Amino acid sequence: MRDRKSWNVPSSTFAKNTFNPIRNIVENLQIVPHPDKPMIALSIGDPTVFGNLKPAPEVIEAVVEATRKGSCNGYVSSTGMEDARSAVAKYCRVEGKVELSPKDVILCSGCSCALDLCITALCGPGQTLLVPRPGFPIYRTLAEGLGVVVKDYNLLPERNWEVDLEMLEACIDEQTAAIVVNNPSNPCGSVYTRAHLLGILEVAARNKVPIIADEIYDHFVFEGQEYHAIASLTDEVPVLSCGGLTKRFLVPGWRMGWITINDRNNVFEQEVRKGLQSLSQRIIGSNTLVQGALPSILANTPPSFFTDTLTVIQANAEMSYSVLREVPGLCPVMPQGAMYMMVGVEMASFPALKNDLDFVERLISEESVFCLPGKCFDFPNYVRIVLTVPDQQLREACNRIADFCARHHASAHALAHAHTNGHVNGSVCEAEAFNNKVEKALVVEVESVSE
């Protein structure tokens, strides 16, 4: 027996390797808002936080009814109730392209749990997971805790954040276990065309690499766009699709996610299906009250609810884009869906600001507007804004961003420098004349970026 004379309780290797970059970055930001301006947080990916977007009454009533029935209070199968899995199979099927049965569905405690199970089932220590850049950092957090190597493949802002297919293929080697494809995208708000998804699938098929599809924003697309489940476009590539109620149904705190196993050639049959079932037993299933309500939620939520939600978010996207694209030094990329916009920051245009982190900190201290820096998504010189904020607050936030940029833009600094020289080297009259010229120039610049 080991003689223990003092306490020595280290954390596990898994815990030490688990790291959430967003939490780390945000917790180290100097968040000190301007005392005279109410904070407007454009950083929170929770559509419910401002209270302007609420779940449909039918969704609420379904959970109330499941509670009243009294039959959803105990343990159920770790993969979920049969009726609930059947409802998800029906919801996710694409006629003639994706046919699912209850055995193809695993219910999870939110989409993050679904991603965790998929990554853990497909990837082992030393193997490689390919993830999008910019991308949601949970992929890296989940993989690196397991000792899985993460490789980024780039998304191209000039092409509405499409995948750099040549780079994607170049990243693949013998150790590549899976490719994560996020569509529609967080943080980009991109929605891939059928043709582009087929291009991704061609790379996966050619190299025999399965796909983990993060489709939590399924059908969350703006007018004129079309959502395609990637599994509906292939007969060859096995796909584990992750979804849930979180975003589209506006109930992220209910923690209801799912995995659908799309495997027409039985590639997952021998080991992966069994592995997913075993892994689901670690948490003994997801919330049973929501499971009990799931068939009603998926069948009875009216289409008008989704349309109304998207109308609000698309209008916010268009308004934000129209304001920010006129701001010197900013390059917003108009989203096509989801609820985010990435805004490029030409840091050379803001000589007093060091990087996107400094941009965010100064924006908070001067204007009480909080965006997430691109570093959170491994994509510096960008910021991400959330589009679920009430219209009036979002408009105010965009105008404050415009004012902030006008103050710090290189042209403003050049004018200020020239103004100083006018006082030093010229007569008083010359200085006053120059001062008036500077004031007018600054007014024009501020007005031009604030419209």
Beta strands, then each sheet from edge to edge (+ up, - down):
strand 1: 40-41
strand 2: 105-108
strand 3: 128-133
strand 4: 149-156
strand 5: 162-163
strand 6: 176-182
strand 7: 211-214
strand 8: 239-244
strand 9: 257-262
strand 10: 330-333
strand 11: 340-345
strand 12: 369-370
strand 13: 372-373
strand 14: 382-386
sheet 1: 1+ 12+
sheet 2: 2+ 9- 8+ 7+ 6+ 3+ 4+ 5-
sheet 3: 10+ 11- 14+ 13-
end
